[in-house]
Every structure is written in structure tokens, then in C-alpha cells.
Amino acid sequence: MADMRLIVAGAGGRMGRTLIHAIAAMDATLAGAVEAPGSAVIGRDAGELAGLGRNGVVVAAEVEPLLAQADGLLDFTVPAATLALAELTARRGLVHVIGTTGLSGENEKLIAQAAKRAVIVKSGNMSMGVNVLAALVKRVAKTLDESFDVEILEMHHNRKIDAPSGTALMLGQAAADGRRVDLGQRSVRGRDGHTGARSAGDIGFASLRGGSVVGDHTVIFAGPAERIELTHKAEDRMIFARGAVRAALWAREQKPGLYSMADVLGLSEI
């Protein structure tokens, strides 16, 4: 089978440039690179922008003309852009890999609608390690009762714009699924002042921001006289990029629908 032809949305950002590197190193071909209108990188060579040397793919402001020559699109952008891209890829039945975070409940519904016409793989984190961690969190949460409090601590670089991180929310959802509770009803996103005692069964989140941290996540199960801590530390964005390309290659063989990295890695039944 010919190499999969992939477009990178948000090609000028740190993640976009890393995706271009990952595509060059794997069984895929860069079919296009796109940035928001007005970006300073529009018109530049995508390979040169990513530090690979010129590859002849020029960063464009419009994605639609590129879609006819592509098999899929890798999207680590912002919610508004992701929704527009989901509609465009759905019209053509292309693979759409979504790593965008900060999506609202209504955004999620619109993406699910688009997935009826296209293969969408969406995850708060594309790394193999984090997805294995999520499977472990679900299993531990299922095993331990509410005498073990669940707290999720995450830290990212000082330019991250959403909190809690998509990965933290993904881990929180895994804990909620394990306990068969509604995360929206049981999550605590911040504590300040005289808050009173912690409610049994709540899933707490704490977000730290600073420096150039790629991403650290720890899920704490704190019980009477003992504590379990499950931790993942990301050291290079390439782990997310490789996961995204791997997801696209897997999705190429799937029927239209909304999938996660757990599906890609065969972790859905754990």
C-alpha cells in the first residue's frame, strides 16, 4: 500500500512542526501544511520550517484545495478550527486525527456528528504511555472503593492556554468510568479558601504551569494509611506526534466512526 498522504493543520506551531518530523520518519507522506490566515509562516516551505530542509510543501492558508490529494489530516489546533476541519474532512470521508484540547460539550457533539461520515480518532493525548496509564487508572479506580480519594495533578509549560489539560481530563474520565460515575458531577477543578472537608467520591484536579515542561501527569489514589501514585512524564513532543501518525495509519483501515487512542492500541477492553 502506498504511503498515507497527510495534511498537518497548525503547521507553524511547535506541535505542527513535530508532526512534520514524525511524518517524514514513518510510513506517510506530507501532502500539505496549513496555518491560520495571517500567520507569518504562510508561503514558507514546511520542511524548512520544521528544520528538515526544503521538501517542496508550501504552508497554505486554505485547507480545502489540498484535501483532494490527501488521505487524512492531523489536527492539533484550537476548537473553532477543529470544528471547521471536521466538517471539511467529513465531506470527503477522510481520516481526521484530533489532538485539540479545550473542546466543549457542544463541540464534542458536533465532532460525533461528523464521525458518522468520516473516520475520526480523537484523544486528549496521543502517546502510548499515557493511554496505557489511562487503562491502569480505570482498572485501579474500579478495584478500589471510595475510601480512596482520587486526585489528578498536572504540569505544563507556561504557554499552555487551557486547564485542566486534555490529558488530565482524559485520566479523570478513566477514573470516573472505573467507578461508573459522571465526571461532570463529581469533578472538583480548584480549591481556594474555606472549602470544607473533601466529599467522598470526588475526583480532584490541580494544574501547574511553568517553564518548558512538556507534560507531567500523576493520578493519586489516597486511602487510609496508604497511597498509590501513577505517573507519566513526557520529555519530547515527538511521542505525541508518532502516536498521531500511528493513529492515522490505523484509521485508514476502519469504517466511519469516532475512535480513541485506546482503540488504536487495543486497550478498549481493559
C-alpha positions as CSV (number, residue, x, y, z in Angstrom):
1,M,0.0,0.0,0.0
2,A,1.2,3.5,-0.9
3,D,2.3,5.8,1.9
4,M,-0.6,7.6,3.5
5,R,-0.8,11.2,2.4
6,L,-1.4,13.5,5.4
7,I,-2.0,17.2,5.9
8,V,-0.8,19.0,9.0
9,A,-3.1,21.7,10.4
10,G,-1.3,24.3,12.6
11,A,1.9,23.5,10.8
12,G,3.7,26.6,12.2
13,G,3.3,25.7,15.8
14,R,5.6,23.6,17.9
15,M,3.3,20.5,17.6
16,G,2.8,21.1,13.9
17,R,6.5,21.1,13.2
18,T,6.9,18.0,15.3
19,L,4.2,16.3,13.3
20,I,6.1,17.1,10.1
21,H,9.1,15.4,11.5
22,A,7.1,12.3,12.5
23,I,5.5,12.0,9.0
24,A,9.0,12.1,7.5
25,A,10.2,9.3,9.7
26,M,7.2,7.0,9.3
27,D,5.2,5.3,6.5
28,A,3.5,8.5,5.5
29,T,3.9,11.5,3.1
30,L,3.3,15.1,3.8
31,A,0.5,16.1,1.4
32,G,0.0,19.6,2.7
33,A,0.6,22.1,5.6
34,V,-1.9,24.7,6.7
35,E,-1.9,27.7,9.1
36,A,-4.5,30.2,10.1
37,P,-4.9,33.2,7.7
38,G,-2.5,36.0,8.5
39,S,0.2,33.6,10.0
40,A,3.8,34.7,9.3
41,V,4.7,31.2,8.1
42,I,2.3,31.1,5.2
43,G,4.2,30.7,2.0
44,R,7.2,29.1,3.7
45,D,8.5,25.7,2.9
46,A,7.1,23.2,5.5
47,G,10.2,21.1,5.7
48,E,12.5,24.1,6.1
49,L,10.1,25.4,8.8
50,A,10.4,22.1,10.7
51,G,14.2,22.0,10.4
52,L,14.3,19.2,7.9
53,G,15.4,21.1,4.8
54,R,13.2,22.0,1.9
55,N,10.6,19.4,0.9
56,G,8.5,21.5,-1.6
57,V,5.4,21.6,0.5
58,V,4.4,25.2,1.0
59,V,2.4,26.3,4.1
60,A,-1.0,27.4,2.9
61,A,-3.9,29.4,4.4
62,E,-6.7,27.3,2.9
63,V,-7.0,23.6,3.5
64,E,-9.9,22.8,1.2
65,P,-7.8,22.8,-2.1
66,L,-5.4,20.3,-0.5
67,L,-8.0,17.7,0.6
68,A,-8.4,16.2,-2.9
69,Q,-4.8,15.0,-2.8
70,A,-4.8,13.7,0.8
71,D,-5.9,10.6,2.8
72,G,-6.1,12.3,6.2
73,L,-5.4,15.3,8.3
74,L,-3.6,15.7,11.6
75,D,-5.1,18.4,13.8
76,F,-3.6,19.9,17.0
77,T,-5.1,23.4,16.7
78,V,-7.9,25.2,18.6
79,P,-11.6,24.2,19.0
80,A,-13.0,26.6,16.3
81,A,-10.6,25.4,13.7
82,T,-11.1,21.7,14.6
83,L,-14.9,22.0,14.1
84,A,-14.4,23.6,10.7
85,L,-11.8,21.0,9.7
86,A,-14.1,18.1,10.9
87,E,-16.9,19.3,8.6
88,L,-14.5,19.5,5.6
89,T,-12.9,16.1,6.2
90,A,-16.3,14.5,6.7
91,R,-17.5,15.8,3.4
92,R,-14.7,13.9,1.7
93,G,-14.7,10.9,4.1
94,L,-11.0,11.5,5.1
95,V,-9.3,10.4,8.2
96,H,-9.2,13.1,10.8
97,V,-6.9,12.7,13.8
98,I,-7.8,15.3,16.5
99,G,-5.4,16.2,19.4
100,T,-7.0,19.5,20.1
101,T,-7.9,20.2,23.7
102,G,-10.3,22.6,25.4
103,L,-13.3,21.3,23.4
104,S,-16.7,22.0,25.0
105,G,-19.6,19.5,25.3
106,E,-21.3,21.1,22.3
107,N,-18.0,20.8,20.3
108,E,-17.9,17.1,21.2
109,K,-21.4,16.6,19.9
110,L,-20.6,18.2,16.5
111,I,-17.4,16.1,16.2
112,A,-19.5,13.0,16.9
113,Q,-21.9,14.0,14.1
114,A,-19.0,14.5,11.7
115,A,-17.7,11.0,12.6
116,K,-20.9,9.5,11.0
117,R,-19.3,10.3,7.6
118,A,-15.6,10.0,8.3
119,V,-13.1,8.2,10.5
120,I,-12.1,10.4,13.4
121,V,-9.6,9.5,16.1
122,K,-9.7,11.9,19.0
123,S,-7.7,11.8,22.1
124,G,-6.6,14.2,24.8
125,N,-3.2,12.6,24.5
126,M,-1.7,10.5,21.6
127,S,1.2,8.9,23.5
128,M,1.3,5.2,24.0
129,G,2.4,5.6,27.7
130,V,-0.4,8.0,28.6
131,N,-3.0,5.7,27.1
132,V,-1.6,2.7,29.0
133,L,-1.7,4.9,32.1
134,A,-5.4,5.7,31.5
135,A,-6.2,2.0,31.2
136,L,-4.4,1.4,34.5
137,V,-6.3,4.3,36.2
138,K,-9.6,2.8,35.1
139,R,-8.7,-0.6,36.4
140,V,-7.4,0.8,39.8
141,A,-10.5,3.0,40.2
142,K,-12.7,0.0,39.5
143,T,-10.9,-2.1,42.1
144,L,-10.7,0.5,45.0
145,D,-13.7,1.8,46.8
146,E,-14.5,5.5,47.7
147,S,-12.3,5.2,50.8
148,F,-9.5,6.0,48.3
149,D,-9.7,9.6,47.1
150,V,-8.7,10.4,43.5
151,E,-6.6,13.4,42.8
152,I,-5.0,14.3,39.4
153,L,-2.0,16.7,39.3
154,E,-0.7,18.0,36.0
155,M,2.0,20.4,35.0
156,H,2.7,22.0,31.6
157,H,4.8,24.8,30.0
158,N,3.9,28.4,30.7
159,R,2.3,28.9,27.2
160,K,-0.5,26.4,27.6
161,I,-3.9,28.1,27.4
162,D,-6.3,25.5,28.8
163,A,-6.6,23.9,32.2
164,P,-7.0,21.2,33.3
165,S,-5.1,19.7,30.4
166,G,-6.9,17.4,28.0
167,T,-4.7,14.6,29.3
168,A,-5.8,15.3,32.9
169,L,-9.4,15.3,31.9
170,M,-8.8,12.0,30.0
171,L,-7.4,10.5,33.1
172,G,-10.2,11.8,35.2
173,Q,-12.7,10.3,32.8
174,A,-10.9,6.9,33.1
175,A,-11.2,7.1,36.9
176,A,-14.9,8.0,36.5
177,D,-15.5,5.2,34.1
178,G,-13.8,2.8,36.5
179,R,-16.2,3.9,39.3
180,R,-19.2,4.2,37.0
181,V,-19.8,7.8,37.9
182,D,-20.4,11.0,35.9
183,L,-17.2,13.0,35.8
184,G,-19.1,16.2,35.2
185,Q,-21.0,15.7,38.5
186,R,-18.0,14.5,40.6
187,S,-15.0,16.6,39.4
188,V,-13.5,19.4,41.5
189,R,-11.4,21.8,39.4
190,G,-10.0,24.1,42.1
191,R,-9.9,24.8,45.8
192,D,-9.4,28.1,47.5
193,G,-10.4,29.5,50.9
194,H,-12.5,27.7,53.4
195,T,-13.8,24.8,51.3
196,G,-14.8,22.4,54.0
197,A,-14.0,18.7,54.1
198,R,-13.4,16.8,50.9
199,S,-16.5,14.9,49.6
200,A,-16.1,11.1,49.3
201,G,-16.1,10.1,45.6
202,D,-15.0,13.4,44.2
203,I,-12.2,13.4,41.5
204,G,-10.0,16.4,42.1
205,F,-7.8,18.3,39.6
206,A,-4.8,20.6,40.2
207,S,-3.0,22.4,37.4
208,L,0.5,23.8,37.5
209,R,2.1,26.0,34.7
210,G,5.8,27.0,34.3
211,G,8.9,26.9,32.2
212,S,9.1,24.5,29.3
213,V,7.5,21.3,30.8
214,V,6.2,19.2,28.0
215,G,3.7,17.4,30.3
216,D,3.7,15.7,33.7
217,H,0.6,13.8,35.0
218,T,0.1,12.0,38.3
219,V,-3.1,10.2,39.4
220,I,-3.1,9.8,43.2
221,F,-5.3,7.2,44.9
222,A,-5.1,8.3,48.6
223,G,-6.6,5.8,51.1
224,P,-6.5,5.3,54.8
225,A,-2.8,5.0,55.7
226,E,-1.6,4.2,52.1
227,R,-1.3,6.0,48.8
228,I,-0.9,4.8,45.2
229,E,0.6,7.2,42.6
230,L,0.6,6.5,38.9
231,T,2.8,8.9,36.9
232,H,3.7,9.7,33.3
233,K,6.3,12.3,32.3
234,A,6.6,13.4,28.7
235,E,10.0,14.5,27.7
236,D,9.6,15.2,24.0
237,R,6.6,16.2,21.8
238,M,7.6,13.5,19.4
239,I,5.8,10.9,21.5
240,F,2.5,12.7,20.7
241,A,3.4,13.1,17.0
242,R,4.3,9.5,16.5
243,G,1.1,8.5,18.2
244,A,-0.9,10.7,15.9
245,V,0.7,9.3,12.7
246,R,0.2,5.8,14.1
247,A,-3.5,6.6,14.7
248,A,-3.9,7.9,11.1
249,L,-2.3,4.7,9.7
250,W,-4.6,2.6,11.8
251,A,-7.7,4.7,10.9
252,R,-7.1,4.2,7.2
253,E,-8.5,0.7,7.5
254,Q,-11.5,1.5,9.7
255,K,-15.1,2.3,9.0
256,P,-16.5,5.8,9.7
257,G,-16.9,6.4,13.4
258,L,-15.4,8.2,16.4
259,Y,-12.4,6.3,17.9
260,S,-9.8,6.9,20.6
261,M,-6.2,6.0,21.1
262,A,-7.4,3.2,23.3
263,D,-9.0,1.7,20.1
264,V,-5.8,2.2,18.2
265,L,-3.7,0.5,20.8
266,G,-6.2,-2.3,21.6
267,L,-6.8,-1.0,25.1
268,S,-10.6,-0.5,24.9
269,E,-11.5,-3.7,26.7
270,I,-9.1,-3.3,29.6
